[in-house]
């Protein structure tokens, strides 16, 4: 007699996709909670409606998808009858003596699973936008490894968090948590017919979230279950040795050895490339810091960019400090500028930075200084591409008589020099003119691709 599988709340098309399993498949229905009753001394027991072609004990595995499907509702709701305590008892007897009960938790508003014969499993509706599903099992069995393999297929956020009370079960049974979120809420579990200290897998009930494709997950899960219970659905059981390479000539092993050699060789090459990548990161970390740092770290990074990439002569006033000034002297051609370098988290930096440039020029002992420059890294915690322009509107005019360099412009010009052959002299011309320095890397690259266009680095 063929094995029997009952699919509750699955469409006809979903059931047909499992027809290749060569087992008898029936479809049934269970409604969302329609109210509450007080059977089993539980004043909050949920009232649901059932349609089952045969009693639970007629099946080897029952799978319930507690997720609304309008087509399934239209097909079965008129046939469904109000559930009772005896229905819950039949489900309980099923998974404790006959077979395995698999639950996919969906958008049904159940508070527990008592209607399906599973006590002491509480459900709390998820009302947050979770994005992380953490695998919690050891990968010491094929069954556990399977849940690791499908972890990425979990639909996030899930619909319910689970709370588990093992006190109602005999000591030889224990829950095994499959997935949690970073808040330590349980997303999936299975009730194992083994005590907690025993690593063997003998699942009675498996409670899962929704997946991107429940049918694909279910088909694979059924095959994993048959590895544990070889006689439960014998049609699906394939001994491991049959699918292995155990009984083949040694030629097969030679291919395995060749593959392993390539893998080891590739790992070595990857290791070398990763080392070179780290060297490159260390080589250019000063450039990246002009976008992320402040204080002395920003100052040192800006000075290194100006000297090593822009080939400018820069004097660190801190090393030759007289008085309280801490600005830097930048020589560009015959022009000498006094630069103040600032890094702040504010989205709208204070206009005092502009007036400080003039103040420090006035008090400077360097008589050859012709202009002042403000080099500013601001709104540091925001991704540079999302930062608004500083000093727009009423303060824009105040920039006209100084050199104002947003460190994003400094960075993009440096990148254009390093990666895209922007002549250093052209880059200097962009930086050292009065007003807001402006450079759009994408426009520069577009002009390089189109020789007929007028090439420019100043936008």
C-alpha positions in Angstrom: 0.0 0.0 0.0 1.5 3.4 -1.0 2.5 5.9 1.7 0.1 8.7 2.3 0.8 12.4 2.6 -1.8 15.0 3.7 -1.2 18.6 2.5 -3.4 21.1 4.4 -3.9 24.5 2.8 -1.8 23.8 -0.3 -3.2 24.4 -3.8 -3.9 21.8 -6.3 -0.9 23.0 -8.4 1.4 22.8 -5.4 0.3 19.2 -4.8 0.9 18.3 -8.4 4.5 19.5 -8.1 5.0 16.6 -5.7 3.5 14.0 -7.9 7.0 12.7 -8.9 7.3 11.3 -5.3 5.0 8.4 -6.3 3.0 8.5 -3.1 -0.6 9.1 -2.4 -1.2 12.8 -1.7 -4.5 14.2 -0.3 -5.4 17.8 0.3 -7.2 19.3 3.2 -8.0 22.6 4.8 -7.9 24.4 8.2 -9.2 27.9 8.7 -7.7 30.8 10.5 -9.0 31.3 14.1 -12.6 32.3 14.1 -13.1 32.8 17.8 -12.3 31.0 21.1 -13.7 28.2 23.2 -12.9 26.7 26.6 -12.1 23.1 25.9 -9.3 21.4 27.9 -9.8 24.1 30.6 -8.3 26.6 28.2 -10.5 29.7 28.1 -8.6 30.9 25.0 -8.7 27.8 22.8 -9.1 28.8 19.2 -12.1 27.9 17.1 -11.1 26.7 13.7 -12.8 24.8 10.8 -11.3 21.6 9.3 -11.7 19.7 6.2 -9.8 16.4 6.1 -10.5 13.7 3.5 -9.6 11.0 6.1 -8.6 11.0 9.9 -5.0 12.0 10.8 -4.1 8.4 11.6 -4.6 7.4 7.9 -1.5 9.4 7.0 2.3 9.0 7.4 3.1 12.7 7.3 0.8 15.7 7.6 1.9 19.1 6.4 -0.1 22.3 7.4 0.6 25.6 5.8 -1.0 28.2 8.1 -1.0 30.9 5.5 -4.1 32.4 3.8 -4.7 31.2 0.2 -7.9 32.6 -1.3 -8.2 29.8 -3.9 -8.0 27.1 -1.2 -10.5 28.9 1.0 -13.0 29.0 -1.9 -12.5 25.4 -2.6 -12.8 24.0 0.9 -14.4 26.4 3.3 -18.0 25.3 2.6 -16.9 21.7 3.3 -15.1 22.5 6.5 -16.7 21.8 9.9 -16.1 23.4 13.2 -13.2 21.8 15.0 -13.5 20.2 18.5 -11.3 18.9 21.3 -11.5 15.5 19.7 -9.9 16.8 16.5 -7.0 18.2 18.6 -6.6 14.9 20.4 -6.5 13.0 17.0 -3.7 15.3 15.8 -1.9 14.7 19.1 -2.2 11.0 18.8 -1.0 11.1 15.2 2.3 12.7 15.8 3.0 10.9 19.1 2.3 7.4 17.7 1.8 7.4 13.9 3.8 9.9 11.9 5.3 13.4 11.7 3.5 16.7 11.7 5.1 19.6 9.8 3.9 23.2 10.2 4.7 26.2 8.1 3.7 29.2 10.1 2.2 31.9 8.0 -0.2 34.9 8.4 -2.8 33.0 10.4 -3.5 34.8 13.7 -3.1 31.7 15.8 -1.8 32.3 19.4 -0.8 28.6 19.8 -1.0 25.3 18.0 -3.4 23.5 20.3 -5.9 23.1 17.5 -3.4 20.8 15.8 -2.7 18.8 18.9 0.5 20.6 19.9 0.4 22.1 23.3 2.7 24.5 25.1 3.9 26.2 21.9 3.0 29.9 22.0 3.0 32.1 19.0 3.7 35.8 19.1 2.9 37.9 16.0 6.0 39.5 14.5 5.4 43.3 14.1 9.0 44.3 13.4 11.0 44.3 10.2 13.5 41.5 11.0 16.1 40.8 8.4 18.4 38.2 10.1 17.8 34.5 10.5 20.5 32.8 12.6 21.1 29.0 12.3 21.4 27.5 15.8 22.1 23.7 15.3 25.3 21.7 15.2 25.9 20.3 11.7 26.5 16.8 13.0 23.7 15.0 11.0 22.4 15.3 7.5 19.0 16.4 8.9 20.6 19.3 10.7 22.8 20.3 7.8 19.6 20.5 5.6 18.3 23.4 7.7 21.6 25.2 7.3 21.4 24.7 3.5 17.9 26.3 3.3 18.6 29.1 5.8 18.8 31.7 3.1 15.4 30.7 1.7 13.5 31.8 4.8 11.2 34.7 4.1 12.1 37.5 6.4 10.6 38.9 8.5 8.9 35.7 9.6 5.2 35.8 10.8 5.6 34.4 14.4 8.0 34.1 17.2 7.8 30.8 19.2 7.8 30.3 22.9 8.3 26.8 24.1 7.4 25.0 27.3 8.9 21.5 27.5 7.5 20.7 30.9 4.4 19.0 29.4 6.5 16.5 27.5 8.2 13.4 28.9 11.9 13.7 29.7 12.8 11.8 26.6 11.5 14.6 24.3 13.1 18.0 23.8 12.8 21.0 21.5 15.7 21.7 19.1 15.8 25.4 18.1 16.6 25.6 14.3 16.6 29.4 13.8 16.6 32.5 16.0 16.9 36.2 15.2 19.5 38.5 16.9 16.9 39.4 19.5 17.0 35.7 20.6 13.5 35.0 19.5 12.9 31.5 18.1 11.8 31.4 14.5 11.8 27.6 13.9 12.1 24.4 16.0 11.5 20.7 16.0 10.3 18.5 18.8 12.7 15.6 19.0 11.9 12.2 20.4 15.2 12.2 22.3 16.4 13.9 25.5 18.4 17.2 25.1 21.8 15.6 25.7 21.3 13.1 22.8 22.3 14.4 19.4 20.3 11.9 17.4 17.5 13.2 15.3 14.0 11.7 15.7 11.6 14.5 14.9 7.9 14.3 15.9 6.8 17.8 15.0 8.7 20.3 12.8 7.6 24.0 13.1 9.0 26.2 10.3 8.5 29.8 9.0 7.5 30.5 5.4 10.1 30.0 2.7 10.6 31.5 -0.7 9.3 28.2 -2.1 7.7 25.9 0.5 7.2 23.1 -2.0 10.9 22.8 -2.8 11.8 22.9 0.9 9.1 20.3 1.7 10.3 17.9 -1.0 13.8 18.0 0.3 12.7 17.8 3.9 10.6 14.6 3.2 13.7 13.0 1.7 15.7 13.9 4.8 13.1 12.4 7.0 13.2 9.1 5.1 16.9 8.9 6.0 15.9 8.8 9.7 12.6 6.8 9.4 13.5 4.5 6.5 10.1 2.7 6.7 7.9 5.8 7.1 7.8 6.6 3.4 9.9 3.8 1.8 9.2 5.1 -1.7 11.5 8.1 -1.0 14.2 6.3 0.9 17.5 5.8 -1.0 20.3 4.3 1.0 23.4 6.6 1.2 25.7 4.0 -0.5 23.5 3.9 -3.6 24.1 7.6 -4.3 27.7 7.5 -3.3 30.8 6.7 -5.3 31.7 3.7 -3.1 31.3 1.0 -5.7 33.1 2.4 -8.7 36.5 1.8 -10.2 39.4 3.9 -8.9 39.1 6.2 -12.0 36.5 8.2 -10.2 38.8 8.8 -7.2 41.4 10.1 -9.6 39.0 12.8 -10.7 38.2 13.6 -7.0 42.0 14.0 -6.4 42.3 16.3 -9.4 39.4 18.4 -8.2 41.0 18.6 -4.8 44.4 19.7 -6.3 42.6 22.5 -8.2 40.8 23.6 -5.1 44.0 23.7 -3.0 45.8 25.6 -5.8 42.9 28.0 -6.1 42.9 28.6 -2.3 46.6 29.4 -2.4 46.0 31.9 -5.2 43.1 33.4 -3.4 45.2 33.8 -0.3 47.9 35.6 -2.3 45.4 37.9 -3.9 43.7 38.6 -0.5 47.1 39.5 0.9 47.8 41.9 -2.0 44.3 43.4 -1.5 45.2 44.1 2.2 48.5 45.7 1.1 46.6 48.0 -1.3 44.1 48.9 1.4 46.9 49.8 3.8 48.6 51.7 1.0 45.6 53.9 0.3 43.9 54.0 3.7 45.1 57.6 4.1 43.0 58.6 1.0 39.8 57.0 2.4 40.3 58.7 5.7 39.8 62.1 4.1 36.1 61.1 4.0 35.8 59.5 7.4 38.2 61.1 9.9 38.6 64.4 11.9 41.2 66.0 14.0 44.9 65.1 13.6 44.0 62.0 11.7 42.2 64.0 9.0 45.0 66.6 8.9 47.7 64.0 8.4 45.6 62.2 5.7 44.9 65.4 3.8 48.5 66.4 3.9 49.6 63.0 2.6 47.1 63.2 -0.3 48.3 66.7 -1.2 52.0 65.7 -1.1 52.0 62.2 -2.5 49.1 62.4 -5.1 49.0 66.1 -6.0 52.7 66.6 -5.6 52.3 69.8 -3.7 54.7 71.3 -1.2 53.0 71.4 2.2 54.3 72.6 5.5 52.9 71.3 8.8 52.5 74.3 11.0 52.3 72.1 14.0 55.9 71.1 13.6 57.0 74.8 13.2 54.4 76.3 15.5 54.8 79.7 16.9 51.9 81.0 18.9 48.6 79.2 18.8 48.2 78.8 15.1 47.8 75.2 13.7 47.1 75.8 10.0 49.1 74.4 7.2 51.0 76.2 4.4 50.4 74.9 0.9 52.6 76.1 -2.0 51.2 75.9 -5.5 53.4 77.4 -8.1 54.3 80.9 -6.9 51.3 81.1 -4.7 51.3 80.3 -1.0 48.0 79.5 0.8 47.2 79.1 4.4 44.9 76.1 4.9 42.6 75.2 7.8 41.6 71.6 7.9 38.4 70.7 9.7 36.4 67.5 10.3 32.9 67.6 11.9 29.9 65.4 12.3 27.5 68.3 11.7 25.4 68.2 8.5 25.5 72.0 8.4 29.0 73.1 9.5 29.3 76.4 11.2 30.1 79.5 9.1 32.7 80.4 11.7 35.1 78.1 9.9 35.1 80.6 7.0 35.7 83.6 9.2 38.5 81.8 11.0 40.4 81.4 7.7 40.5 85.2 7.4 41.3 85.6 11.0 44.3 83.3 10.8 45.6 84.9 7.6 45.4 88.3 9.4 47.4 86.9 12.4 49.8 84.9 10.4 53.5 85.7 10.4 53.9 84.4 6.9 54.0 87.6 4.8 53.9 85.8 1.5 50.5 84.2 2.0 48.2 85.3 -0.8 45.0 83.3 0.0 43.3 81.2 2.6 41.8 77.7 2.1 39.2 75.8 4.1 39.4 72.0 3.6 36.4 70.5 5.2 35.2 66.9 6.0 31.6 67.2 7.4 28.5 65.1 8.1 31.1 62.3 8.7 28.7 59.6 9.7 26.7 59.9 6.5 27.7 58.1 3.3 29.7 60.7 1.3 27.5 60.2 -1.7 24.4 61.2 0.3 25.9 64.3 2.0 24.3 67.7 1.0 26.5 70.6 -0.1 27.8 72.7 2.7 27.4 76.5 2.8 24.6 76.8 0.3 22.3 79.8 0.1 23.3 82.8 2.2 26.8 81.5 2.9 27.7 80.8 -0.7 28.9 84.3 -1.3 31.3 84.1 1.6 33.2 81.3 -0.2 34.0 83.5 -3.2 37.2 85.0 -1.7 38.7 81.8 -0.2 39.5 78.4 -1.5 36.9 75.9 -0.3 37.6 72.2 -0.7 35.1 69.6 0.3 37.1 66.5 1.0 34.8 64.6 -1.3 36.2 66.7 -4.2 39.7 66.1 -2.9 39.0 62.3 -2.9 37.4 62.2 -6.3 40.2 64.2 -7.9 42.8 61.9 -6.3 40.9 58.9 -7.6 40.8 60.3 -11.1 44.6 60.8 -10.9 45.3 57.3 -9.6 42.8 55.3 -11.7 41.8 57.4 -14.7 45.0 59.3 -15.8 43.8 62.8 -14.8 46.9 65.0 -15.2 48.0 66.3 -11.8 48.3 69.9 -13.1 44.6 69.8 -14.2 43.6 68.5 -10.8 45.5 71.3 -9.1 43.7 73.9 -11.2 40.4 72.6 -9.9 41.5 72.8 -6.3 43.3 76.1 -6.2 40.9 78.7 -7.5 38.7 80.9 -5.3 35.3 79.7 -4.4 33.9 76.1 -4.1 36.1 73.5 -5.8 33.9 71.3 -7.9 34.6 68.0 -9.7 32.2 65.3 -10.8 34.0 62.1 -11.5 31.3 60.5 -13.6 31.2 63.6 -15.9 35.0 63.4 -16.3 34.8 59.8 -17.3 32.0 60.4 -19.7 34.1 63.1 -21.4 37.0 60.7 -21.6 34.8 58.2 -23.5 33.6 60.9 -25.9 36.5 62.7 -27.5 34.2 64.9 -29.6 33.0 66.5 -26.3 34.9 69.4 -24.8 37.0 67.7 -22.1 36.7 69.4 -18.7 37.4 68.4 -15.1 35.6 71.4 -13.7 31.8 71.1 -13.5 
